[in-house]
């Protein structure tokens, strides 16, 4: 079947596309605890009934009897000194939106029959590639059929993330954003985004797929000239998309006009078979995103109408006259939006393993610490220090992306008026923040997995699945070290502008006041201005040093850039660490509730100061020029210990505020009520292999008859008793 000669109706229309920046809050399912002083809060054995948390919505059919772990969880929640619901509102929006979200989420979980935490989640009932794909299609179908879901679960968890939980996410986000940016009015009314090739990914100008114009038929001929030109990786491209937005080289006569976007039908709308000349399929099992049919796609001289080239900014007339775009960087606008969404996803998906690890550490008892009862492992310094740090990081990422989202919205509003003034800064900011946020989130999620001990290695803990999904974020929408390089180029231009006394973006104004003086000896490191000055000094010094090296040494610009890439990446990280801290402090300063503001101030202090003394690369940047003294580093460590003591009783509350349901976490050991061991054993007994073997009388017959029994028959296996 050949492609039609007119724009076909899309199965997935841009009107279905989700605005990844519009997020609502999720209601905390627990009572508000009265604020009490830390010194009055103890791990009490007897909890007054008035302090027991009462869920606002009962989403479970299973009400377990109380056990020691559930009692420990109740004690932990009794010690929370702030209004968790108010923190939820600070993070996400409004209480009204929270109620709306929870109603929609509960409705979804009821439809999927996932409200009973005693039942083994669907994800653990077998993991064949085709089953994963079908599960993703089921969730994606529900997503598309219920408009109320569209703005709520885009980045919520891997389970409710349209990117990682469904084959349709790539189409809905990147496809829609790119068509809106590059398509003219007719084309916007009319679905995977096919850019990455085997031989080229981030280097867009190196893509090899060709679209050659045939003036006699007024068509383009799409062709894959070699194996490295095969499109590889785009989500939904395996079996779920009817159309692809293909990035290919525009060839007119003997002239190569570079990479442009083309709308190409790849499957029949009648029987879903591939269009003649199209070869596509699934690329197989991955570390994560199992529900997404990431695919391959190649063309053998597939013809499409000329009007299927997106022509909002570039034009090609029927007689072959080419009009270029006023700005070639507009081609990457869809990726810019994608990077904002990826970074936002990192915040939510990091908060998940932090929640699971914090809850398990609260009810898992091990060791005595001088007492007569075993203590929860969260009381050990090495446990709560890392979990509190990761909790702070999830908030820092979230607040920074909220600020970045405002910048992106302003940029898109200007683009509609053909104003490109914010394009360079938006590309810089989205590249750098995508890199640092996903890098931090992936590292912290893996550390949360390790903090669980042996159970963290089990998929039933919920964390390995999350780690598999979140790890992909460091690569998707631009590999992080490439993103750092793109951001570094902007920063080097900014340093040059400062030295030439030209204006720079307000967020880089700190470069103008850089001084090489040492930090004053009487500095109060709990003061937010002092914290900002620490980060500003480090970032400015490293950036100026990089600029000096690139400007003064001999060699070609390309050689020097490559030679100093490690220093450039470190300097760029330092700048975005500053951005994260600025956002964190700004959002904390706007909190109205006194109890929430107090706790979040402690958390932002912990976030700011931990980077100074407990990050090997980061710490070096603060001390190698003598800016901080040894005595000051000791003082900062003492402040961090104090913050640990103050925040330990708040750890559960800080994770509860994200309001992840048990169904969304899919973790036997991250249950909200603390009922971890009974849930773990219940799920274990329900694993398909165990269920099948029990039906066979407790013997795995194939394995026994084929391997074990023959070995025993010849005496190769002897009893060890």
Secondary structure by P-SEA (a helix, b strand, c coil): cccccccccccccccccccccbbbbbbccccccccccccccccccccccccccccccccccccccccaaaaaaaaaaaaccccaaaaaaaacccaaaaaaaaaaaaaaaaaaccccccccccccccccaaaaaaaaaaaaaaaaaccccccccccccccccccccccccccccaaaaaaaacccaaaaacccccccccccccccccccbbbbbbccccbbbbbbccccccccccccccccccccccbbbbbcccccccbbbbbbbccccccccccccbbbbbccccccccccccbbbbbccccccccccccccbbbcccbbbbbcccccccaaaaaaaaaaaaaaaaaaaaaaaaaaaaaaaccccccccccccccccccaaaaaaaaaaaaaaaaaaaaaaaaaaaaaaaaaaaaaccccaaaaaaaaaaaaaaaaaaaaaaaaaaaaaaacccccccccccaaaaaaaaacccccccaaaaaaaaaaaaaaaaaaaaacccccccccccccccccccccccccccaaaaaaaaaaaaaaaaaaaaaaaccccccaaaaaaaaaaaaaaaaaaaaaaaaaaaaaaaaaacccaaaaaaaaaaaaaaaaaaacccaaaaaaacccccccaaaaaaaaaaaaaaaaaaccaaaaaaaccccccccccccccccccccaaaaaaaaaacaaaaaaaaacccccccccccaaaaaaaccccccc
